[in-house]
Amino acid sequence: MKYKRILLKLSGEAIGGPDGVGLDENVMAAYARQIAAVVGAGTQVAIVIGGGNIFRGLSGTQRGFDRVRGDQMGMLATVINSIGLSLSLRNAGLDAEVFTSTPMRPMAKYYMRDEVDAYMKAGGVAVIAGGTGNPFFTTDSAAALRGCELRCDALLKGTKVDGVYDADPVKHPEARRYETLTFDKAIADNLKVMDQTAFTLCKENDLPIIVFNMNDEGTLEKVVEGTGRCTVLSNKE
């Protein structure tokens, strides 16, 4: 495997299935199979999931929610998603544990970098929930932060498309997919693949971001091997 330790970022909408709402057991089972294949091949895995299938803090402010409280609701939504995915991972034969950025025993363990590091080295899949534990930060930023803290080889963002395009490939069939992109270009062009904070964290800590289609079963393993169809964002030209 090209990447020995990865941080896998999944959106809440992705595990919500076709409607992007709630938890789709079939989708989570399919994701768990892909993750099990990667772990079985020797790659250590940590996962961060969004909460948009249940509640999105920023959109809540548009309906009158206080931003801080809204973001806290979004953090709790990620815990629900993480517990659900951890059960699917266990059903796939993996040792999986949920770690949260704020204390939530007995539902999950409190995130401590060294404890999670040891857990991953022992073959466990760490599902890290609760964002950064602070409002005004997205789960993209949380994924970048945890990826840097855990010294991952790459941050893999599983999406519904096979990379980053110069235009919306759904609306523009002629859109071109980038094989590689620099963080500087992603930041300058204000690309929406991840937020600017996440880009900056990864740029400063030299953590590549790989964007791929998680719904194309088998692609995760290929990307970890270095052969899958994707876009790689890094500091390299």
C-alpha distance (Angstrom), angle and dihedral (degrees) to the residues before:
residue distance angle dihedral
M1 . . .
K2 3.80 . .
Y3 3.79 92.7 .
K4 3.80 117.0 47.7
R5 3.82 96.5 -177.7
I6 3.79 126.0 26.0
L7 3.79 140.5 178.6
L8 3.81 107.8 -142.7
K9 3.81 114.8 -156.0
L10 3.80 116.8 -160.1
S11 3.78 128.4 179.0
G12 3.77 122.0 -124.7
E13 3.79 89.6 -128.9
A14 3.81 89.8 57.9
I15 3.80 94.2 59.9
G16 3.80 88.4 43.9
G17 3.80 89.2 73.7
P18 3.82 126.0 -139.3
D19 3.81 93.4 -20.9
G20 3.82 94.5 43.2
V21 3.80 90.6 -133.0
G22 3.81 129.9 114.5
L23 3.81 121.9 -12.3
D24 3.80 120.8 -48.9
E25 3.81 108.7 -153.2
N26 3.81 93.1 -160.5
V27 3.80 92.8 53.8
M28 3.79 92.3 47.1
A29 3.81 90.6 48.8
A30 3.82 90.6 50.9
Y31 3.80 91.1 49.4
A32 3.80 90.5 47.5
R33 3.82 90.5 54.4
Q34 3.80 91.0 53.3
I35 3.79 92.6 47.1
A36 3.82 91.1 47.4
A37 3.82 89.8 54.5
V38 3.80 91.2 53.0
V39 3.82 93.7 46.4
G40 3.80 89.8 46.8
A41 3.79 89.1 55.8
G42 3.80 90.5 55.7
T43 3.82 105.5 -95.6
Q44 3.81 119.0 135.4
V45 3.81 113.3 -132.3
A46 3.80 136.7 -158.1
I47 3.81 120.4 176.5
V48 3.80 134.5 -155.6
I49 3.82 118.6 -170.6
G50 3.79 128.9 -167.4
G51 3.79 123.5 -132.8
G52 3.81 103.6 -138.3
N53 3.81 92.9 117.4
I54 3.81 88.2 66.6
F55 3.82 107.3 23.4
R56 3.77 136.0 -16.2
G57 3.79 112.9 -153.8
L58 3.81 97.7 -154.1
S59 3.80 93.9 51.7
G60 3.80 88.3 46.9
T61 3.80 90.3 64.4
Q62 3.80 88.4 61.4
R63 3.81 87.4 61.5
G64 3.77 94.1 50.9
F65 3.80 103.0 -86.3
D66 3.79 119.2 142.2
R67 3.82 105.9 -108.9
V68 3.80 95.0 -127.1
R69 3.79 93.8 48.5
G70 3.79 90.9 42.7
D71 3.80 91.8 53.8
Q72 3.81 89.8 48.4
M73 3.79 89.2 54.6
G74 3.80 88.4 51.1
M75 3.82 90.1 51.5
L76 3.80 90.0 54.0
A77 3.81 89.5 50.3
T78 3.81 89.4 58.0
V79 3.81 89.3 54.3
I80 3.81 91.2 56.0
N81 3.81 90.4 49.5
S82 3.79 92.2 46.6
I83 3.79 93.6 51.3
G84 3.80 89.8 48.9
L85 3.81 93.6 50.3
S86 3.81 91.7 45.0
L87 3.81 89.0 58.0
S88 3.81 90.7 51.5
L89 3.81 89.7 49.0
R90 3.78 90.7 51.8
N91 3.80 90.1 49.1
A92 3.81 86.5 54.9
G93 3.81 89.5 56.9
L94 3.79 99.1 -99.5
D95 3.77 130.6 131.1
A96 3.81 102.4 -121.3
E97 3.79 131.2 173.3
V98 3.81 133.3 -178.5
F99 3.80 117.7 -131.2
T100 3.81 120.9 -171.2
S101 3.79 132.0 -156.8
T102 3.81 90.8 -132.0
P103 3.84 125.1 40.3
M104 3.82 111.0 -84.8
R105 3.78 106.5 158.2
P106 2.97 130.5 -171.1
M107 3.82 90.8 25.9
A108 3.82 94.7 53.4
K109 3.78 143.4 -9.8
Y110 3.78 122.0 -96.4
Y111 3.81 112.0 -104.2
M112 3.79 112.6 -109.2
R113 3.80 115.1 167.0
D114 3.81 97.4 -138.0
E115 3.81 93.0 46.9
V116 3.80 92.3 50.1
D117 3.80 90.4 45.3
A118 3.81 91.0 55.2
Y119 3.80 91.4 44.6
M120 3.80 91.9 54.4
K121 3.80 92.3 46.8
A122 3.81 87.7 55.3
G123 3.82 90.1 56.3
G124 3.80 99.9 -98.1
V125 3.79 123.5 138.1
A126 3.81 110.3 -127.4
V127 3.81 113.3 -150.0
I128 3.81 104.4 -163.8
A129 3.80 115.0 -158.1
G130 3.78 139.4 177.6
G131 3.78 98.1 55.7
T132 3.79 112.9 -114.4
G133 3.79 90.2 -35.3
N134 3.80 89.7 -111.3
P135 3.81 132.9 94.4
F136 3.81 121.9 -114.7
F137 3.83 92.0 41.8
T138 3.79 123.8 101.7
T139 3.79 127.4 -141.3
D140 3.82 86.8 -108.1
S141 3.79 87.4 63.6
A142 3.81 89.8 45.2
A143 3.81 90.4 52.4
A144 3.81 91.3 50.4
L145 3.81 91.3 47.3
R146 3.81 94.5 49.4
G147 3.80 91.6 43.5
C148 3.79 90.1 55.3
E149 3.81 94.3 43.0
L150 3.80 92.5 50.3
R151 3.82 92.9 45.7
C152 3.78 93.3 -123.3
D153 3.80 120.1 -177.3
A154 3.80 91.7 -132.9
L155 3.78 144.5 -4.0
L156 3.80 109.0 -126.8
K157 3.80 116.1 -159.0
G158 3.79 111.4 -160.2
T159 3.81 110.9 -153.8
K160 3.81 139.7 157.3
V161 3.82 92.7 -96.5
D162 3.79 132.2 60.1
G163 3.79 98.0 -115.9
V164 3.79 144.7 -44.6
Y165 3.83 118.4 -39.8
D166 3.79 133.0 -165.1
A167 3.82 87.9 -123.9
D168 3.80 137.5 10.2
P169 3.83 103.0 -68.4
V170 3.82 91.3 -154.5
K171 3.80 93.0 57.1
H172 3.81 95.6 31.3
P173 3.84 113.6 41.0
E174 3.82 89.4 -175.4
A175 3.83 91.5 60.5
R176 3.81 114.4 130.6
R177 3.77 122.7 -128.5
Y178 3.78 117.3 -137.6
E179 3.79 115.7 -129.7
T180 3.80 90.2 -163.2
L181 3.80 136.8 6.1
T182 3.78 133.5 -175.8
F183 3.78 120.6 -125.7
D184 3.80 88.0 -124.7
K185 3.81 91.3 60.1
A186 3.80 92.8 43.7
I187 3.81 89.9 52.6
A188 3.81 95.3 42.0
D189 3.81 92.9 47.9
N190 3.83 91.2 44.7
L191 3.79 91.2 -129.1
K192 3.79 112.5 -167.5
V193 3.81 97.4 -142.4
M194 3.81 88.9 105.3
D195 3.77 131.9 -9.8
Q196 3.79 123.7 -86.4
T197 3.81 93.9 -106.8
A198 3.81 90.7 56.7
F199 3.81 91.6 48.1
T200 3.79 91.5 50.1
L201 3.82 94.0 48.3
C202 3.79 91.5 50.2
K203 3.80 92.6 44.3
E204 3.80 93.7 51.5
N205 3.81 92.9 45.7
D206 3.82 96.0 40.0
L207 3.82 93.4 -121.5
P208 3.82 110.6 153.3
I209 3.79 119.5 -137.3
I210 3.80 117.6 -143.4
V211 3.81 118.6 -163.2
F212 3.82 116.8 -160.5
N213 3.80 143.5 148.6
M214 3.81 107.8 -87.9
N215 3.81 91.1 -175.9
D216 3.81 91.3 64.8
E217 3.80 97.9 86.2
G218 3.79 113.2 -131.2
T219 3.81 94.7 24.0
L220 3.80 94.6 102.0
E221 3.80 91.3 60.8
K222 3.81 91.5 46.6
V223 3.80 91.8 50.2
V224 3.80 91.2 50.4
E225 3.80 87.9 50.8
G226 3.81 89.0 51.6
T227 3.81 96.0 -114.4
G228 3.81 105.7 90.2
R229 3.80 126.7 110.7
C230 3.79 106.4 -98.0
T231 3.80 147.0 112.3
V232 3.81 119.2 -98.5
L233 3.80 118.2 -151.8
S234 3.80 115.6 -164.6
N235 3.79 145.1 131.1
K236 3.80 91.1 -88.7
E237 3.79 120.0 102.1
